Amino acid sequence: MRSLFRKIDLSFYREALALALPIAFQNLLTSCATLIDTAMVVGLGNAETSAMGVAARFTFLLNIVCFGISSGCAALLSQYWGAKDLENTRRSLGFALMVAMIFGLVYMGAMALFPEQLLRIFNDDPLIISLAAGYMRMFAPGIPFLVFSQILCVALRAVQNVRLPLISSAVSVVVNTSLNYCFINGHFGFPRLELRGAALASAIGCAVQTLIILIALVVTKNPFRTSLGKLFRFDRPFCRKYIKVASPVLLNETMWGIGTNIYAMVLARQGTENHAGYTLYENMQQLFFVFFVGICGACSIMVGMRIGRGDHEGGYRAAKRFAVMTPIMGVILGTILILVRNPLLSLFPVETDAARTVASQCLLFYGFWIAIRMIPYTMICGIFRAGGDTKAGCILDLLGLYGFGIPAVLIVGLLVKPTLFVWLIVAMFVGEDTIKGILCVLHFRSRRWIKQLTKKEDAPQINE
């Protein structure tokens, strides 16, 4: 029995669990906040629900770009942290913050000044555009706070501080939910803002999270407690290395975000009831996806640290364990989703049975497919990037999306026009994931993704 437990290596799984659970719970809280937003907006009607879904395409694209910037940062951070190179750990965060804030300010201006023009990309219904434009204008001031908190949360997790992102997210969700209740329907003397109230509550929640993180970074001992000069001190070799590693990730996530918005352009034109059901499905599936975000985050930290300190074999073994863990969790969580989808949907005051049926059918298929879909996700975002091979992940991800997924959805949605909306979701996932998953497994087994970005013997020791 003892030899069996030694073979299982409980210390590895304890470390993985200690990292994965807080990351998963943080994302679960964020997803719950989004789901609560949706639940409160659903009661306003299908038009408001659909408008929120259309406006969410732009906040989704913003999140994707921020995720790309922060993931590129995390690929360097985890390896530098494993090599105990404190100077470059800090500079990696500083560079990511600078790039992200520039993008965030430009994005805020576009959402505040030109929402109607942007929304016409996805929908041509005047009522939907009017409602969604009001949402976007109200949320726009919260964008810099959203960008800042996202980058800091990923950076803190990369240096094994998973508690602060979790605590700040929990407070933000409580604030967001409370203000939703006040602003959407005008409780406690607040004005009734309906859909714009959900946007205002979200913006304030982002600001609160940013404030908590900033205060904690100033008053507690942590790797990022330093002068602005050290945080933003870049030289040419560092900038070249950062751009070389991070640019494929940023390209990957940006093009993936654009590609999924092409999906949305087709899906939004399938009727208000279908799109309302799809919006509800998207928010509910996030409750299960967060557990894979936790697995992927723990994988990125543990693999990156081992490779950063020169333990390539240890990095490969850790990655292999996560690669096996992912589909097992997919089967378990997919089964749970299939069993509870209808009881969960019954909690929402959906305006029509047709929208509820669409959401149920989409969740049913997602439950069957999630184990397959999460394999390339963990490998690209958790293994290849942490190993320093950001180019391969970019190529494989975009090949699956633009080479197979988007053509499949365009053919089925615009030419075949199926009677059941769920067939569009089937075309999307099967087209995108099948070839990508096979190629990811082959690349993983080749070990060509292991690329050490640090030299341990040259790295300064952490002594601050």
The 8 nearest C-alpha neighbors of each residue, nearest first, counted from 0:
[[1, 3, 2, 4, 5, 6, 7, 8],
 [2, 0, 4, 3, 5, 6, 7, 8],
 [3, 1, 5, 0, 4, 6, 7, 8],
 [2, 4, 0, 6, 1, 5, 7, 8],
 [3, 5, 7, 1, 6, 2, 8, 0],
 [6, 4, 2, 8, 3, 7, 1, 9],
 [5, 7, 3, 4, 8, 2, 9, 1],
 [6, 8, 4, 5, 9, 3, 11, 12],
 [9, 7, 5, 6, 10, 11, 4, 12],
 [8, 10, 12, 11, 7, 13, 4, 5],
 [9, 11, 13, 8, 12, 14, 15, 7],
 [12, 10, 14, 9, 13, 8, 15, 317],
 [11, 13, 15, 9, 14, 10, 16, 8],
 [12, 14, 10, 16, 15, 11, 9, 17],
 [15, 13, 17, 11, 12, 16, 10, 18],
 [14, 16, 12, 18, 13, 17, 297, 19],
 [15, 17, 19, 13, 18, 14, 20, 12],
 [18, 16, 14, 15, 19, 20, 13, 21],
 [17, 19, 297, 15, 16, 20, 21, 14],
 [18, 20, 293, 16, 297, 22, 294, 21],
 [19, 21, 23, 22, 16, 18, 24, 17],
 [22, 20, 24, 23, 19, 25, 161, 18],
 [23, 21, 293, 25, 19, 20, 24, 26],
 [22, 24, 293, 20, 290, 289, 26, 21],
 [25, 23, 27, 21, 26, 22, 20, 28],
 [26, 24, 165, 22, 28, 27, 23, 21],
 [25, 27, 29, 23, 28, 24, 289, 30],
 [28, 26, 24, 30, 25, 29, 289, 23],
 [27, 29, 31, 25, 26, 30, 24, 32],
 [30, 28, 26, 32, 27, 31, 33, 25],
 [31, 29, 27, 33, 32, 28, 285, 34],
 [30, 32, 34, 28, 33, 29, 27, 35],
 [31, 33, 35, 29, 30, 34, 172, 36],
 [34, 32, 36, 30, 31, 35, 37, 29],
 [33, 35, 31, 37, 36, 32, 282, 38],
 [34, 36, 38, 32, 37, 33, 31, 39],
 [37, 35, 33, 34, 39, 38, 40, 32],
 [36, 38, 34, 40, 35, 39, 41, 33],
 [39, 37, 35, 41, 40, 36, 347, 34],
 [38, 40, 36, 37, 41, 42, 35, 43],
 [39, 41, 37, 43, 42, 38, 48, 36],
 [42, 40, 38, 43, 48, 39, 44, 37],
 [41, 43, 40, 44, 348, 39, 349, 38],
 [42, 44, 40, 41, 47, 45, 39, 48],
 [45, 43, 42, 41, 46, 47, 350, 48],
 [44, 46, 48, 47, 49, 275, 350, 41],
 [45, 47, 49, 48, 44, 50, 127, 271],
 [48, 46, 50, 49, 45, 44, 51, 43],
 [49, 47, 45, 51, 41, 50, 46, 275],
 [48, 50, 52, 275, 46, 51, 47, 45],
 [51, 49, 131, 47, 127, 53, 52, 48],
 [50, 52, 54, 48, 49, 53, 55, 131],
 [51, 53, 49, 55, 50, 54, 278, 48],
 [52, 54, 50, 55, 51, 56, 49, 131],
 [55, 53, 51, 131, 56, 52, 57, 50],
 [54, 56, 52, 58, 57, 53, 59, 51],
 [57, 55, 59, 54, 53, 58, 60, 260],
 [58, 56, 60, 59, 55, 54, 61, 53],
 [57, 59, 61, 55, 60, 56, 62, 54],
 [60, 58, 56, 62, 57, 61, 55, 63],
 [61, 59, 63, 57, 256, 62, 58, 56],
 [60, 62, 58, 64, 59, 63, 65, 57],
 [63, 61, 59, 65, 60, 64, 66, 58],
 [62, 64, 66, 60, 61, 65, 252, 256],
 [65, 63, 67, 61, 66, 253, 62, 252],
 [66, 64, 62, 68, 67, 63, 69, 61],
 [65, 67, 63, 69, 64, 68, 70, 62],
 [66, 68, 249, 64, 252, 70, 65, 248],
 [69, 67, 65, 71, 66, 70, 249, 95],
 [68, 70, 72, 66, 150, 71, 67, 73],
 [71, 69, 73, 67, 72, 68, 66, 74],
 [72, 70, 245, 74, 68, 69, 73, 248],
 [71, 73, 69, 70, 75, 74, 91, 76],
 [72, 74, 76, 70, 75, 71, 77, 157],
 [75, 73, 385, 71, 72, 76, 384, 77],
 [74, 76, 73, 78, 72, 77, 79, 71],
 [77, 75, 73, 79, 88, 78, 74, 80],
 [76, 78, 80, 303, 157, 304, 79, 75],
 [77, 79, 307, 304, 303, 81, 80, 75],
 [80, 78, 82, 84, 76, 81, 77, 88],
 [79, 81, 83, 77, 82, 78, 76, 84],
 [82, 80, 304, 78, 307, 308, 79, 83],
 [81, 83, 308, 79, 455, 307, 80, 84],
 [84, 82, 80, 460, 81, 461, 85, 79],
 [85, 83, 458, 79, 459, 82, 86, 87],
 [84, 86, 88, 87, 461, 83, 89, 80],
 [87, 85, 89, 88, 84, 90, 229, 459],
 [86, 88, 90, 89, 85, 84, 91, 79],
 [89, 87, 85, 76, 91, 86, 90, 79],
 [90, 88, 87, 92, 91, 230, 86, 223],
 [89, 91, 87, 93, 230, 92, 88, 231],
 [92, 90, 88, 94, 89, 93, 72, 87],
 [91, 93, 95, 89, 90, 94, 96, 72],
 [94, 92, 90, 230, 231, 96, 95, 91],
 [93, 95, 97, 91, 96, 92, 90, 98],
 [96, 94, 92, 98, 97, 93, 99, 72],
 [97, 95, 99, 93, 94, 98, 100, 92],
 [96, 98, 94, 100, 95, 99, 93, 101],
 [99, 97, 95, 101, 96, 100, 94, 102],
 [100, 98, 96, 102, 101, 97, 103, 95],
 [101, 99, 103, 102, 97, 98, 96, 104],
 [102, 100, 98, 104, 103, 99, 97, 105],
 [101, 103, 99, 105, 100, 104, 106, 98],
 [104, 102, 100, 106, 101, 105, 143, 99],
 [103, 105, 107, 106, 101, 102, 100, 108],
 [106, 104, 108, 102, 107, 103, 109, 101],
 [107, 105, 103, 109, 108, 104, 102, 110],
 [106, 108, 104, 139, 110, 105, 109, 142],
 [109, 107, 111, 105, 106, 110, 112, 104],
 [108, 110, 106, 112, 113, 107, 111, 105],
 [111, 109, 114, 107, 108, 112, 113, 135],
 [110, 112, 136, 108, 109, 139, 107, 113],
 [111, 113, 109, 110, 108, 114, 136, 107],
 [112, 114, 109, 116, 115, 110, 111, 117],
 [115, 113, 117, 110, 132, 116, 118, 112],
 [116, 114, 118, 117, 113, 132, 128, 119],
 [115, 117, 114, 119, 113, 118, 120, 128],
 [118, 116, 114, 115, 119, 120, 113, 110],
 [117, 119, 115, 120, 116, 121, 114, 128],
 [120, 118, 122, 121, 117, 116, 123, 115],
 [119, 121, 118, 117, 122, 264, 116, 123],
 [122, 120, 264, 119, 118, 267, 53, 263],
 [121, 123, 119, 124, 120, 118, 267, 128],
 [122, 124, 119, 125, 121, 128, 127, 120],
 [123, 125, 127, 126, 122, 128, 119, 129],
 [126, 124, 128, 127, 129, 123, 122, 130],
 [127, 125, 129, 128, 124, 130, 46, 50],
 [126, 128, 50, 130, 124, 129, 125, 131],
 [129, 127, 125, 131, 126, 130, 132, 118],
 [130, 128, 126, 132, 127, 131, 125, 133],
 [129, 131, 127, 133, 132, 128, 50, 126],
 [130, 132, 50, 134, 128, 54, 133, 129],
 [133, 131, 135, 114, 129, 134, 130, 115],
 [132, 134, 136, 130, 131, 135, 195, 137],
 [135, 133, 195, 131, 137, 132, 198, 136],
 [134, 136, 132, 138, 137, 133, 110, 139],
 [137, 135, 111, 139, 133, 138, 134, 132],
 [136, 138, 134, 135, 199, 139, 198, 195],
 [137, 139, 198, 135, 202, 136, 141, 199],
 [138, 140, 107, 136, 141, 142, 111, 137],
 [141, 139, 142, 138, 107, 202, 143, 137],
 [140, 142, 202, 139, 144, 138, 143, 145],
 [141, 143, 145, 144, 139, 140, 107, 146],
 [144, 142, 146, 145, 103, 141, 147, 104],
 [145, 143, 147, 206, 142, 141, 146, 205],
 [144, 146, 142, 205, 148, 143, 147, 149],
 [147, 145, 143, 149, 144, 148, 142, 103],
 [146, 148, 144, 150, 149, 145, 143, 151],
 [147, 149, 209, 151, 145, 150, 146, 152],
 [150, 148, 152, 146, 151, 147, 145, 153],
 [149, 151, 69, 153, 147, 152, 148, 154],
 [152, 150, 154, 148, 149, 153, 155, 147],
 [153, 151, 164, 155, 149, 154, 150, 148],
 [152, 154, 156, 150, 155, 151, 69, 157],
 [155, 153, 151, 157, 156, 152, 73, 150],
 [156, 154, 160, 152, 158, 157, 153, 151],
 [155, 157, 159, 161, 160, 153, 158, 154],
 [156, 158, 154, 77, 155, 159, 300, 73],
 [157, 159, 156, 155, 160, 80, 77, 154],
 [160, 158, 156, 157, 161, 155, 18, 300],
 [161, 159, 156, 155, 158, 162, 163, 157],
 [160, 162, 156, 159, 163, 164, 21, 165],
 [163, 161, 165, 164, 160, 166, 21, 156],
 [162, 164, 166, 165, 161, 167, 160, 212],
 [165, 163, 152, 167, 166, 162, 161, 168],
 [166, 164, 25, 162, 168, 163, 167, 21],
 [167, 165, 169, 163, 168, 164, 162, 170],
 [168, 166, 208, 164, 170, 169, 165, 211],
 [167, 169, 171, 165, 166, 170, 164, 172],
 [170, 168, 166, 172, 171, 167, 165, 173],
 [171, 169, 173, 167, 172, 168, 174, 166],
 [170, 172, 204, 168, 174, 208, 169, 173],
 [171, 173, 175, 169, 174, 170, 32, 176],
 [174, 172, 170, 176, 175, 171, 177, 169],
 [175, 173, 171, 177, 172, 176, 204, 178],
 [174, 176, 204, 172, 200, 178, 173, 201],
 [177, 175, 179, 173, 178, 174, 172, 180],
 [178, 176, 174, 180, 179, 175, 173, 181],
 [177, 179, 181, 200, 175, 180, 176, 182],
 [180, 178, 176, 182, 181, 177, 197, 200],
 [179, 181, 178, 177, 182, 183, 176, 186],
 [180, 182, 186, 178, 185, 179, 189, 183],
 [181, 183, 196, 185, 179, 192, 191, 184],
 [184, 182, 193, 196, 192, 179, 191, 185],
 [183, 185, 191, 182, 193, 186, 181, 180],
 [191, 184, 186, 190, 189, 182, 181, 183],
 [185, 187, 181, 188, 189, 184, 180, 182],
 [188, 186, 189, 181, 185, 190, 180, 182],
 [187, 189, 186, 185, 190, 181, 191, 182],
 [190, 188, 185, 187, 186, 181, 182, 191],
 [189, 191, 185, 192, 182, 188, 186, 184],
 [185, 192, 190, 184, 183, 182, 193, 189],
 [191, 193, 196, 183, 195, 182, 190, 194],
 [192, 194, 183, 196, 195, 191, 184, 182],
 [195, 193, 196, 197, 134, 192, 183, 40],
 [196, 194, 134, 198, 192, 197, 193, 133],
 [195, 197, 182, 192, 183, 199, 193, 194],
 [196, 198, 200, 194, 195, 179, 199, 183],
 [199, 197, 138, 195, 201, 196, 200, 134],
 [200, 198, 196, 202, 201, 197, 137, 138],
 [199, 201, 175, 178, 197, 203, 198, 202],
 [202, 200, 204, 198, 199, 203, 175, 197],
 [203, 201, 141, 199, 205, 204, 138, 200],
 [202, 204, 206, 200, 205, 201, 207, 199],
 [203, 205, 171, 175, 201, 207, 202, 206],
 [206, 204, 208, 202, 145, 203, 207, 144],
 [207, 205, 203, 209, 144, 204, 208, 210],
 [208, 206, 210, 204, 209, 205, 171, 203],
 [207, 209, 167, 205, 211, 171, 210, 206],
 [210, 208, 148, 206, 212, 207, 211, 144],
 [209, 211, 207, 213, 208, 212, 214, 206],
 [212, 210, 208, 214, 209, 213, 167, 215],
 [213, 211, 215, 209, 214, 210, 216, 208],
 [214, 212, 216, 210, 215, 211, 209, 217],
 [213, 215, 217, 211, 216, 212, 210, 218],
 [216, 214, 212, 218, 217, 213, 219, 211],
 [217, 215, 213, 214, 219, 218, 224, 212],
 [216, 218, 214, 215, 219, 224, 213, 220],
 [217, 219, 215, 216, 214, 220, 224, 213],
 [220, 218, 215, 216, 217, 221, 224, 214],
 [219, 221, 224, 218, 222, 216, 217, 223],
 [220, 222, 223, 224, 219, 216, 160, 217],
 [223, 221, 224, 85, 220, 89, 225, 88],
 [224, 222, 221, 225, 89, 216, 230, 92],
 [225, 223, 221, 222, 216, 217, 220, 226],
 [224, 226, 223, 227, 229, 230, 222, 228],
 [227, 225, 228, 229, 230, 224, 231, 223],
 [226, 228, 230, 229, 231, 225, 232, 93],
 [227, 229, 226, 231, 230, 232, 225, 233],
 [230, 228, 232, 227, 226, 231, 225, 90],
 [229, 231, 227, 93, 90, 89, 228, 232],
 [230, 232, 93, 228, 229, 227, 90, 233],
 [233, 231, 229, 228, 230, 90, 234, 93],
 [232, 234, 231, 237, 238, 235, 90, 94],
 [235, 233, 237, 236, 238, 232, 239, 231],
 [234, 236, 238, 237, 239, 233, 240, 241],
 [237, 235, 239, 238, 234, 240, 233, 241],
 [238, 236, 240, 239, 235, 234, 241, 233],
 [237, 239, 241, 235, 240, 236, 242, 234],
 [240, 238, 236, 242, 237, 241, 243, 235],
 [241, 239, 243, 237, 238, 242, 244, 236],
 [240, 242, 238, 244, 243, 239, 245, 237],
 [243, 241, 245, 246, 239, 244, 240, 238],
 [242, 244, 240, 241, 245, 246, 239, 247],
 [245, 243, 241, 242, 246, 240, 389, 71],
 [244, 246, 71, 242, 248, 247, 241, 243],
 [245, 247, 249, 242, 248, 243, 244, 250],
 [248, 246, 250, 390, 249, 245, 389, 251],
 [249, 247, 251, 245, 67, 246, 250, 71],
 [248, 250, 67, 246, 252, 251, 247, 68],
 [251, 249, 247, 253, 248, 252, 254, 246],
 [252, 250, 393, 248, 249, 254, 253, 247],
 [251, 253, 255, 67, 249, 254, 250, 63],
 [254, 252, 256, 250, 64, 255, 251, 249],
 [255, 253, 257, 256, 251, 252, 250, 258],
 [254, 256, 252, 258, 253, 257, 251, 259],
 [255, 257, 253, 259, 60, 254, 258, 63],
 [258, 256, 254, 260, 255, 259, 253, 261],
 [259, 257, 255, 261, 260, 256, 254, 262],
 [258, 260, 262, 256, 261, 257, 255, 263],
 [259, 261, 263, 257, 262, 258, 264, 256],
 [260, 262, 258, 264, 259, 263, 257, 265],
 [261, 263, 259, 260, 265, 264, 266, 258],
 [262, 264, 260, 266, 261, 265, 267, 259],
 [265, 263, 121, 261, 267, 262, 266, 260],
 [264, 266, 263, 262, 268, 267, 412, 261],
 [265, 267, 263, 268, 269, 264, 262, 274],
 [268, 266, 264, 274, 269, 265, 263, 122],
 [267, 269, 266, 265, 270, 264, 122, 274],
 [268, 270, 266, 267, 273, 274, 265, 271],
 [271, 269, 273, 268, 272, 274, 267, 266],
 [270, 272, 274, 273, 275, 49, 45, 269],
 [273, 271, 354, 275, 274, 270, 276, 353],
 [272, 274, 276, 270, 275, 271, 354, 277],
 [273, 275, 277, 271, 276, 272, 267, 278],
 [274, 276, 49, 272, 278, 277, 273, 48],
 [277, 275, 354, 358, 357, 273, 279, 274],
 [276, 278, 274, 280, 279, 275, 358, 281],
 [279, 277, 275, 281, 280, 276, 52, 274],
 [278, 280, 276, 282, 277, 281, 358, 283],
 [281, 279, 358, 277, 283, 278, 282, 284],
 [282, 280, 278, 284, 279, 283, 277, 285],
 [281, 283, 279, 285, 280, 34, 284, 278],
 [284, 282, 280, 285, 281, 286, 279, 34],
 [283, 285, 286, 281, 287, 282, 280, 288],
 [284, 286, 288, 283, 287, 282, 30, 289],
 [285, 287, 284, 283, 288, 289, 27, 30],
 [288, 286, 285, 289, 284, 290, 332, 336],
 [287, 289, 285, 291, 290, 286, 284, 292],
 [290, 288, 292, 23, 291, 287, 26, 27],
 [289, 291, 23, 293, 292, 288, 287, 294],
 [292, 290, 294, 293, 289, 288, 295, 373],
 [291, 293, 289, 295, 290, 294, 296, 23],
 [292, 294, 23, 19, 22, 290, 296, 291],
 [295, 293, 291, 19, 297, 296, 292, 298],
 [294, 296, 381, 298, 292, 377, 293, 297],
 [297, 295, 293, 299, 298, 294, 292, 300],
 [296, 298, 19, 300, 18, 294, 299, 295],
 [297, 299, 295, 301, 296, 381, 300, 302],
 [298, 300, 381, 385, 296, 302, 297, 301],
 [301, 299, 297, 303, 298, 157, 77, 302],
 [300, 302, 298, 304, 303, 299, 297, 305],
 [301, 303, 314, 305, 299, 304, 300, 298],
 [304, 302, 385, 78, 77, 306, 300, 305],
 [305, 303, 81, 78, 307, 77, 301, 306],
 [304, 306, 314, 310, 302, 307, 308, 303],
 [305, 307, 309, 311, 310, 303, 308, 314],
 [308, 306, 78, 304, 81, 82, 309, 305],
 [307, 309, 82, 81, 306, 305, 455, 310],
 [308, 310, 306, 307, 311, 305, 455, 451],
 [311, 309, 305, 306, 313, 312, 308, 314],
 [312, 310, 314, 306, 313, 309, 315, 305],
 [313, 311, 315, 314, 310, 316, 306, 305],
 [312, 314, 316, 310, 311, 315, 317, 305],
 [313, 315, 302, 311, 305, 317, 312, 306],
 [314, 316, 318, 312, 313, 317, 319, 311],
 [317, 315, 319, 313, 318, 314, 312, 320],
 [316, 318, 314, 320, 319, 315, 302, 313],
 [317, 319, 315, 321, 316, 320, 382, 322],
 [320, 318, 322, 316, 321, 317, 315, 323],
 [319, 321, 323, 317, 322, 318, 324, 316],
 [320, 322, 324, 318, 323, 319, 325, 298],
 [321, 323, 319, 320, 324, 325, 318, 374],
 [324, 322, 320, 321, 325, 326, 319, 327],
 [323, 325, 321, 327, 322, 326, 320, 328],
 [324, 326, 328, 327, 323, 322, 321, 329],
 [327, 325, 370, 329, 328, 324, 330, 323],
 [328, 326, 329, 324, 330, 325, 331, 323],
 [329, 327, 331, 325, 326, 330, 332, 324],
 [330, 328, 370, 326, 327, 332, 331, 369],
 [329, 331, 333, 327, 328, 370, 332, 334],
 [332, 330, 328, 334, 329, 333, 335, 327],
 [333, 331, 335, 329, 334, 330, 328, 336],
 [334, 332, 366, 336, 330, 335, 331, 329],
 [333, 335, 337, 331, 332, 336, 330, 366],
 [334, 336, 332, 338, 333, 337, 339, 331],
 [337, 335, 333, 339, 334, 338, 340, 366],
 [336, 338, 334, 363, 335, 366, 340, 339],
 [337, 339, 335, 336, 340, 334, 341, 342],
 [340, 338, 336, 342, 341, 337, 343, 335],
 [341, 339, 343, 336, 337, 342, 338, 344],
 [340, 342, 344, 343, 339, 345, 359, 338],
 [343, 341, 345, 339, 344, 340, 346, 338],
 [344, 342, 340, 341, 345, 346, 339, 347],
 [343, 345, 341, 346, 342, 347, 340, 355],
 [344, 346, 342, 343, 347, 341, 348, 349],
 [347, 345, 344, 343, 348, 342, 38, 349],
 [348, 346, 345, 349, 344, 38, 41, 343],
 [349, 347, 42, 350, 41, 346, 38, 345],
 [348, 350, 347, 351, 41, 355, 42, 354],
 [349, 351, 44, 348, 45, 352, 42, 41],
 [352, 350, 353, 354, 349, 355, 272, 45],
 [353, 351, 355, 354, 356, 350, 349, 357],
 [352, 354, 356, 351, 355, 357, 272, 273],
 [355, 353, 276, 272, 357, 356, 352, 351],
 [354, 356, 352, 358, 353, 357, 276, 359],
 [357, 355, 359, 353, 358, 354, 352, 360],
 [356, 358, 276, 354, 360, 355, 359, 361],
 [357, 359, 276, 280, 355, 361, 356, 360],
 [360, 358, 356, 362, 357, 361, 363, 355],
 [361, 359, 363, 357, 362, 358, 421, 356],
 [362, 360, 358, 364, 363, 421, 359, 365],
 [363, 361, 365, 359, 360, 364, 366, 358],
 [364, 362, 360, 366, 361, 337, 365, 359],
 [363, 365, 367, 366, 361, 362, 368, 360],
 [364, 366, 362, 368, 367, 363, 369, 361],
 [365, 367, 333, 363, 364, 337, 369, 368],
 [368, 366, 364, 365, 333, 369, 363, 370],
 [367, 369, 365, 366, 371, 370, 364, 372],
 [368, 370, 372, 371, 329, 365, 366, 367],
 [371, 329, 369, 326, 330, 373, 372, 368],
 [372, 370, 369, 373, 368, 374, 326, 432],
 [371, 373, 369, 370, 374, 432, 368, 375],
 [372, 374, 376, 371, 370, 375, 369, 377],
 [373, 375, 376, 377, 372, 371, 325, 378],
 [376, 374, 436, 378, 377, 373, 379, 439],
 [377, 375, 373, 374, 379, 378, 380, 372],
 [378, 376, 381, 295, 380, 374, 375, 379],
 [377, 379, 382, 375, 381, 376, 380, 383],
 [378, 380, 392, 383, 376, 377, 381, 375],
 [381, 379, 377, 384, 378, 376, 382, 383],
 [380, 382, 299, 295, 377, 298, 378, 379],
 [383, 381, 378, 385, 384, 379, 386, 299],
 [382, 384, 386, 379, 388, 448, 385, 378],
 [385, 383, 389, 387, 386, 388, 382, 74],
 [386, 384, 303, 74, 299, 382, 387, 383],
 [385, 387, 449, 383, 384, 450, 388, 303],
 [386, 388, 450, 384, 385, 389, 451, 449],
 [389, 387, 448, 383, 384, 390, 386, 391],
 [388, 390, 384, 392, 391, 247, 387, 248],
 [391, 389, 393, 247, 392, 388, 394, 248],
 [392, 390, 394, 393, 389, 388, 395, 383],
 [391, 393, 379, 395, 389, 390, 394, 396],
 [394, 392, 251, 390, 396, 391, 395, 247],
 [393, 395, 391, 397, 392, 396, 398, 390],
 [396, 394, 398, 392, 397, 393, 435, 391],
 [397, 395, 393, 399, 398, 394, 392, 400],
 [396, 398, 400, 399, 394, 395, 401, 393],
 [399, 397, 402, 395, 396, 400, 401, 394],
 [398, 400, 431, 435, 397, 396, 403, 402],
 [401, 399, 404, 397, 431, 398, 402, 403],
 [402, 400, 405, 398, 397, 403, 399, 404],
 [403, 401, 398, 399, 400, 404, 406, 405],
 [402, 404, 430, 399, 431, 406, 401, 400],
 [405, 403, 431, 430, 400, 427, 407, 406],
 [404, 406, 408, 407, 401, 403, 400, 409],
 [407, 405, 409, 408, 403, 404, 410, 402],
 [406, 408, 404, 410, 405, 409, 426, 430],
 [409, 407, 411, 405, 410, 406, 412, 427],
 [410, 408, 406, 412, 413, 407, 411, 405],
 [411, 409, 414, 407, 408, 413, 412, 406],
 [410, 412, 415, 408, 409, 414, 416, 413],
 [413, 411, 416, 409, 408, 410, 414, 415],
 [412, 414, 409, 410, 416, 411, 415, 265],
 [413, 415, 410, 416, 411, 412, 409, 417],
 [414, 416, 411, 417, 412, 413, 410, 409],
 [417, 415, 412, 414, 413, 411, 418, 410],
 [418, 416, 419, 415, 420, 422, 411, 412],
 [417, 419, 420, 416, 422, 421, 415, 423],
 [418, 420, 417, 421, 422, 423, 357, 416],
 [421, 419, 422, 423, 418, 417, 273, 357],
 [420, 422, 424, 423, 361, 419, 360, 425],
 [423, 421, 425, 424, 420, 419, 426, 417],
 [422, 424, 426, 421, 425, 420, 408, 427],
 [425, 423, 427, 421, 422, 426, 428, 361],
 [424, 426, 422, 423, 427, 428, 429, 421],
 [427, 425, 423, 424, 429, 430, 407, 428],
 [428, 426, 424, 404, 425, 430, 408, 429],
 [427, 429, 431, 425, 430, 426, 432, 424],
 [430, 428, 426, 432, 431, 433, 427, 425],
 [431, 429, 404, 403, 427, 428, 426, 432],
 [430, 432, 404, 399, 400, 428, 403, 429],
 [431, 433, 435, 429, 436, 428, 372, 430],
 [432, 434, 436, 435, 429, 431, 430, 437],
 [433, 435, 437, 436, 432, 438, 399, 431],
 [436, 434, 399, 432, 438, 433, 437, 395],
 [435, 437, 375, 439, 433, 434, 438, 432],
 [436, 438, 434, 440, 439, 435, 441, 433],
 [439, 437, 441, 435, 440, 436, 442, 434],
 [438, 440, 436, 442, 441, 437, 375, 443],
 [441, 439, 443, 437, 438, 442, 444, 436],
 [440, 442, 438, 444, 439, 443, 445, 437],
 [443, 441, 439, 445, 444, 440, 438, 446],
 [442, 444, 440, 445, 441, 446, 439, 448],
 [443, 445, 441, 446, 442, 440, 447, 439],
 [444, 446, 442, 447, 443, 441, 448, 440],
 [447, 445, 448, 444, 443, 449, 442, 315],
 [446, 448, 445, 449, 442, 443, 450, 388],
 [447, 449, 388, 446, 383, 386, 450, 387],
 [450, 448, 386, 447, 446, 387, 451, 388],
 [451, 449, 387, 386, 448, 452, 388, 447],
 [450, 452, 453, 307, 306, 387, 449, 386],
 [451, 453, 450, 387, 307, 78, 454, 75],
 [454, 452, 451, 307, 455, 79, 78, 82],
 [455, 453, 457, 456, 458, 452, 82, 308],
 [454, 456, 458, 82, 457, 308, 453, 309],
 [455, 457, 454, 458, 459, 82, 453, 308],
 [458, 456, 455, 454, 459, 453, 84, 82],
 [457, 459, 84, 455, 456, 454, 460, 82],
 [460, 458, 84, 457, 461, 83, 85, 86],
 [461, 459, 83, 462, 84, 458, 85, 82],
 [460, 462, 83, 85, 463, 459, 84, 86],
 [461, 463, 460, 85, 459, 83, 84, 222],
 [462, 461, 222, 85, 460, 221, 220, 224]]
